Amino acid sequence: MAIVDIFAEVEEIKQDLENLSIDELKDEISENPGLLLIDIREIQELVELGTIPGAVHVARGMMEFWASPASPYYREYFREDARIVAFCAGGGRSAYAARDLKAMGFKNVAHLEPGFNGWSKSGGAIEDFASNSRWIRRPAKED
């Protein structure tokens, strides 16, 4: 059996997803205060590049555990009735994430087609993540 062409698989997955453009996401952010916008990139990406304002970092490796009410790791922002939009750097990982959330039973799920890179290139607002992150080393305070 040949190893799967991951890019072809992502394109196939996207056929069954709601693929949002930058403008569509901007509209959703302004019109839906209950929007759950999840940034599934690696923590290093957020520290180095920032994130979309209002996004919640959800580690891709923990997403299903955080989203399941039966899990001891459950996060309450994963409400069954929430509108959820996932994004990653370029739209591949978020396609998998959106597909998996739909498979878990979440009904109102989409992903940002061009990802954070597209958002950034379009001039979208970026929130500094590093200044408030506990995951980066800061210089020791002097006495």
Steps between C-alpha positions, in 0.01 A plus 500: 500500500635841403532775756215750472562827319413727791427802281259305281330369814463853641336612174262204522415578863426863408226383263286417804585811704398860521816676377500863614679784325671781691204734442250235610693446823519874563121517460452210740728657760310829487152345487530205740625577852459131592735382226758245615805575289766235561865531406636148470855592406794392712569724798829613344309638202280711725795627702694598188219632280207589723140397443167633376344718773250307708633158401547224756807281467397135479786256475421279200614193691249575778208638299275195515569454873427868571183486287346189658285557811582141603870584524672616818677754274173654375498877442160663546540731202438194280123529525288275283314801358811713438600631160859377469756623251843337497815635345861400462784648295379409152166319524613137507506414869183701553323296231581185697393668824167617355434157353572335835279742694217427258559127548473554877152648453562875486260632238614857432866469406716671237864576441694795362599391149815716461600455866687742722755567226223624271352705784837661570577569132160666459580746778268341756547605861749292697505460875835465674500162671854496638463790743235314700613143445633292784672279241791729420811574699520848637809665642536450872388798705779682673479554875 
